[in-house]
Amino acid sequence: MTILVAGTVEMAPGNRDAALADAAALMADTRSQKGCVHYVWAADPTSDKRIYVYEYWDSTEDLAAHLAGPFYGQMLGLLGKYGAENAQVSKFRIDLEEPVYDPEGNPRADFFTG
C-alpha cells in the first residue's frame, strides 16, 4: 500500500534557503532507499520560512525502515541546525491511485477507473 507523507516545516527567518541547499545531498541519498519513489523538500515561494515536505513510499515497511535509518536522523539534525519550527507533517495510506487525466485528456476529480 502506498504511503504519502506531506506537510510543512518553517525555518528560522533567513535560514530556509541554506537549509534546502544543505539538504540536497540528503534528499538524493534518501531517494536511494528501498521503496522511496519521491522525497523532496521545496521552498514555498510565498513565504521566506516555509518548506513543503513530500514523500512517496511503496509501503509502510519502507517508511518504517527510513524512519529507523541514518538519513532520517541526519534530517532531524539538519532541521535542528537551521531552527525548524511549526512542523505539520502527516502520513496518508493510499488505497486507490489513478491519473488526474482520463484517456481523452480531460482533468477529472472523480475516480473513473473502477
CYANA upper distance limits for C-alpha pairs under 8 A (distance plus 0.5 A):
  1 MET  CA     58 ASP  CA      6.89
  1 MET  CA     59 SER  CA      5.71
  1 MET  CA     60 THR  CA      7.75
  1 MET  CA     93 ARG  CA      7.30
  1 MET  CA     94 ILE  CA      6.89
  1 MET  CA     95 ASP  CA      7.06
  2 THR  CA     56 TYR  CA      7.68
  2 THR  CA     57 TRP  CA      6.37
  2 THR  CA     58 ASP  CA      5.29
  2 THR  CA     59 SER  CA      5.80
  2 THR  CA     60 THR  CA      8.08
  2 THR  CA     93 ARG  CA      6.53
  2 THR  CA     94 ILE  CA      5.75
  2 THR  CA     95 ASP  CA      7.78
  3 ILE  CA     56 TYR  CA      6.41
  3 ILE  CA     57 TRP  CA      5.58
  3 ILE  CA     58 ASP  CA      6.87
  3 ILE  CA     59 SER  CA      6.42
  3 ILE  CA     60 THR  CA      6.93
  3 ILE  CA     63 LEU  CA      8.19
  3 ILE  CA     91 LYS  CA      7.18
  3 ILE  CA     92 PHE  CA      6.03
  3 ILE  CA     93 ARG  CA      5.31
  3 ILE  CA     94 ILE  CA      6.58
  4 LEU  CA     54 TYR  CA      7.83
  4 LEU  CA     55 GLU  CA      6.08
  4 LEU  CA     56 TYR  CA      5.16
  4 LEU  CA     57 TRP  CA      6.82
  4 LEU  CA     91 LYS  CA      6.07
  4 LEU  CA     92 PHE  CA      5.58
  4 LEU  CA     93 ARG  CA      7.14
  4 LEU  CA     94 ILE  CA      7.91
  5 VAL  CA     53 VAL  CA      7.81
  5 VAL  CA     54 TYR  CA      6.17
  5 VAL  CA     55 GLU  CA      5.34
  5 VAL  CA     56 TYR  CA      6.99
  5 VAL  CA     89 VAL  CA      7.37
  5 VAL  CA     90 SER  CA      6.12
  5 VAL  CA     91 LYS  CA      4.80
  5 VAL  CA     92 PHE  CA      6.80
  6 ALA  CA     52 TYR  CA      7.88
  6 ALA  CA     53 VAL  CA      5.78
  6 ALA  CA     54 TYR  CA      5.19
  6 ALA  CA     55 GLU  CA      6.98
  6 ALA  CA     89 VAL  CA      6.03
  6 ALA  CA     90 SER  CA      6.10
  6 ALA  CA     91 LYS  CA      7.00
  7 GLY  CA     52 TYR  CA      6.31
  7 GLY  CA     53 VAL  CA      5.75
  7 GLY  CA     54 TYR  CA      7.48
  7 GLY  CA     87 ALA  CA      8.13
  7 GLY  CA     88 GLN  CA      5.96
  7 GLY  CA     89 VAL  CA      4.53
  7 GLY  CA     90 SER  CA      6.63
  8 THR  CA     50 ARG  CA      7.04
  8 THR  CA     51 ILE  CA      6.03
  8 THR  CA     52 TYR  CA      5.06
  8 THR  CA     53 VAL  CA      6.24
  8 THR  CA     86 ASN  CA      8.38
  8 THR  CA     87 ALA  CA      6.29
  8 THR  CA     88 GLN  CA      5.84
  8 THR  CA     89 VAL  CA      6.47
  9 VAL  CA     50 ARG  CA      6.31
  9 VAL  CA     51 ILE  CA      5.77
  9 VAL  CA     52 TYR  CA      7.09
  9 VAL  CA     53 VAL  CA      7.93
  9 VAL  CA     84 ALA  CA      7.09
  9 VAL  CA     85 GLU  CA      6.86
  9 VAL  CA     86 ASN  CA      6.34
  9 VAL  CA     87 ALA  CA      4.72
  9 VAL  CA     88 GLN  CA      6.83
  9 VAL  CA     89 VAL  CA      8.12
 10 GLU  CA     16 ARG  CA      8.25
 10 GLU  CA     49 LYS  CA      5.57
 10 GLU  CA     50 ARG  CA      4.89
 10 GLU  CA     51 ILE  CA      6.55
 10 GLU  CA     84 ALA  CA      6.16
 10 GLU  CA     85 GLU  CA      5.76
 10 GLU  CA     86 ASN  CA      6.24
 10 GLU  CA     87 ALA  CA      7.03
 11 MET  CA     15 ASN  CA      6.44
 11 MET  CA     16 ARG  CA      5.96
 11 MET  CA     49 LYS  CA      5.50
 11 MET  CA     50 ARG  CA      6.96
 11 MET  CA     51 ILE  CA      8.16
 11 MET  CA     79 LEU  CA      8.36
 11 MET  CA     82 TYR  CA      6.89
 11 MET  CA     83 GLY  CA      5.98
 11 MET  CA     84 ALA  CA      4.89
 11 MET  CA     85 GLU  CA      6.49
 12 ALA  CA     16 ARG  CA      7.72
 12 ALA  CA     49 LYS  CA      7.05
 12 ALA  CA     82 TYR  CA      7.04
 12 ALA  CA     83 GLY  CA      5.46
 12 ALA  CA     84 ALA  CA      6.71
 12 ALA  CA     85 GLU  CA      7.79
 13 PRO  CA     48 ASP  CA      7.54
 13 PRO  CA     49 LYS  CA      6.33
 14 GLY  CA     48 ASP  CA      7.45
 14 GLY  CA     49 LYS  CA      7.59
 15 ASN  CA     19 ALA  CA      6.56
 15 ASN  CA     49 LYS  CA      7.80
 15 ASN  CA     82 TYR  CA      6.39
 15 ASN  CA     83 GLY  CA      8.15
 16 ARG  CA     20 LEU  CA      6.76
 16 ARG  CA     43 ALA  CA      7.98
 16 ARG  CA     48 ASP  CA      7.21
 16 ARG  CA     49 LYS  CA      6.03
 16 ARG  CA     50 ARG  CA      7.64
 16 ARG  CA     51 ILE  CA      7.75
 16 ARG  CA     82 TYR  CA      8.11
 17 ASP  CA     21 ALA  CA      6.70
 17 ASP  CA     43 ALA  CA      8.08
 18 ALA  CA     22 ASP  CA      6.56
 19 ALA  CA     23 ALA  CA      6.54
 19 ALA  CA     78 LEU  CA      7.70
 19 ALA  CA     79 LEU  CA      7.83
 19 ALA  CA     82 TYR  CA      6.67
 20 LEU  CA     24 ALA  CA      6.76
 20 LEU  CA     41 TRP  CA      7.59
 20 LEU  CA     42 ALA  CA      7.99
 20 LEU  CA     43 ALA  CA      8.26
 22 ASP  CA     26 LEU  CA      8.44
 22 ASP  CA     78 LEU  CA      8.30
 23 ALA  CA     27 MET  CA      6.60
 23 ALA  CA     75 MET  CA      8.07
 23 ALA  CA     78 LEU  CA      7.84
 24 ALA  CA     28 ALA  CA      6.91
 25 ALA  CA     29 ASP  CA      6.65
 26 LEU  CA     30 THR  CA      6.56
 26 LEU  CA     71 PHE  CA      7.26
 26 LEU  CA     74 GLN  CA      8.28
 26 LEU  CA     75 MET  CA      7.86
 27 MET  CA     31 ARG  CA      6.81
 27 MET  CA     39 TYR  CA      6.81
 27 MET  CA     40 VAL  CA      6.77
 27 MET  CA     41 TRP  CA      8.31
 28 ALA  CA     32 SER  CA      7.36
 29 ASP  CA     33 GLN  CA      7.84
 29 ASP  CA     71 PHE  CA      7.95
 30 THR  CA     36 CYS  CA      7.84
 30 THR  CA     39 TYR  CA      7.53
 30 THR  CA     66 HIS  CA      8.43
 30 THR  CA     71 PHE  CA      6.71
 31 ARG  CA     36 CYS  CA      5.93
 31 ARG  CA     37 VAL  CA      7.32
 31 ARG  CA     38 HIS  CA      7.03
 31 ARG  CA     39 TYR  CA      6.58
 32 SER  CA     36 CYS  CA      7.44
 33 GLN  CA     66 HIS  CA      7.89
 34 LYS  CA     62 ASP  CA      6.87
 35 GLY  CA     57 TRP  CA      5.84
 35 GLY  CA     58 ASP  CA      5.25
 35 GLY  CA     59 SER  CA      7.27
 35 GLY  CA     62 ASP  CA      5.86
 35 GLY  CA     63 LEU  CA      8.21
 36 CYS  CA     55 GLU  CA      8.15
 36 CYS  CA     56 TYR  CA      6.68
 36 CYS  CA     57 TRP  CA      5.26
 36 CYS  CA     58 ASP  CA      7.02
 36 CYS  CA     62 ASP  CA      7.80
 36 CYS  CA     63 LEU  CA      8.41
 37 VAL  CA     55 GLU  CA      8.09
 37 VAL  CA     56 TYR  CA      5.81
 37 VAL  CA     57 TRP  CA      6.23
 37 VAL  CA     58 ASP  CA      7.48
 38 HIS  CA     54 TYR  CA      7.78
 38 HIS  CA     55 GLU  CA      5.75
 38 HIS  CA     56 TYR  CA      5.39
 38 HIS  CA     57 TRP  CA      7.72
 39 TYR  CA     53 VAL  CA      8.32
 39 TYR  CA     54 TYR  CA      6.32
 39 TYR  CA     55 GLU  CA      4.88
 39 TYR  CA     56 TYR  CA      7.03
 40 VAL  CA     53 VAL  CA      6.59
 40 VAL  CA     54 TYR  CA      5.93
 40 VAL  CA     55 GLU  CA      6.99
 41 TRP  CA     51 ILE  CA      6.69
 41 TRP  CA     52 TYR  CA      6.03
 41 TRP  CA     53 VAL  CA      5.18
 41 TRP  CA     54 TYR  CA      6.94
 42 ALA  CA     51 ILE  CA      5.91
 42 ALA  CA     52 TYR  CA      5.64
 42 ALA  CA     53 VAL  CA      7.18
 43 ALA  CA     47 SER  CA      8.48
 43 ALA  CA     48 ASP  CA      8.45
 43 ALA  CA     50 ARG  CA      6.82
 43 ALA  CA     51 ILE  CA      5.21
 43 ALA  CA     52 TYR  CA      6.81
 44 ASP  CA     48 ASP  CA      7.81
 44 ASP  CA     49 LYS  CA      8.38
 44 ASP  CA     50 ARG  CA      6.08
 44 ASP  CA     51 ILE  CA      6.25
 44 ASP  CA     52 TYR  CA      7.10
 53 VAL  CA     89 VAL  CA      7.94
 57 TRP  CA     62 ASP  CA      6.96
 57 TRP  CA     63 LEU  CA      6.63
 58 ASP  CA     62 ASP  CA      7.09
 59 SER  CA     63 LEU  CA      6.98
 60 THR  CA     64 ALA  CA      6.54
 61 GLU  CA     65 ALA  CA      6.67
 62 ASP  CA     66 HIS  CA      6.83
 63 LEU  CA     67 LEU  CA      6.70
 64 ALA  CA     68 ALA  CA      6.71
 65 ALA  CA     69 GLY  CA      6.49
 66 HIS  CA     70 PRO  CA      8.23
 66 HIS  CA     71 PHE  CA      7.56
 66 HIS  CA     72 TYR  CA      6.78
 67 LEU  CA     72 TYR  CA      6.00
 67 LEU  CA     73 GLY  CA      8.33
 68 ALA  CA     72 TYR  CA      7.64
 69 GLY  CA     73 GLY  CA      7.38
 70 PRO  CA     74 GLN  CA      6.66
 71 PHE  CA     75 MET  CA      6.62
 72 TYR  CA     76 LEU  CA      6.82
 73 GLY  CA     77 GLY  CA      6.85
 74 GLN  CA     78 LEU  CA      6.65
 75 MET  CA     79 LEU  CA      6.64
 76 LEU  CA     80 GLY  CA      6.70
 77 GLY  CA     81 LYS  CA      6.64
 78 LEU  CA     82 TYR  CA      7.02
 79 LEU  CA     83 GLY  CA      6.81
 79 LEU  CA     84 ALA  CA      5.68
 80 GLY  CA     84 ALA  CA      6.20
 98 GLU  CA    111 PHE  CA      7.77
 98 GLU  CA    113 THR  CA      7.86
100 VAL  CA    107 PRO  CA      5.94
100 VAL  CA    108 ARG  CA      6.01
100 VAL  CA    109 ALA  CA      7.39
101 TYR  CA    105 GLY  CA      5.66
101 TYR  CA    106 ASN  CA      5.57
101 TYR  CA    107 PRO  CA      4.87
101 TYR  CA    108 ARG  CA      6.44
102 ASP  CA    106 ASN  CA      5.90
102 ASP  CA    107 PRO  CA      7.02
102 ASP  CA    108 ARG  CA      7.30
102 ASP  CA    112 PHE  CA      8.25
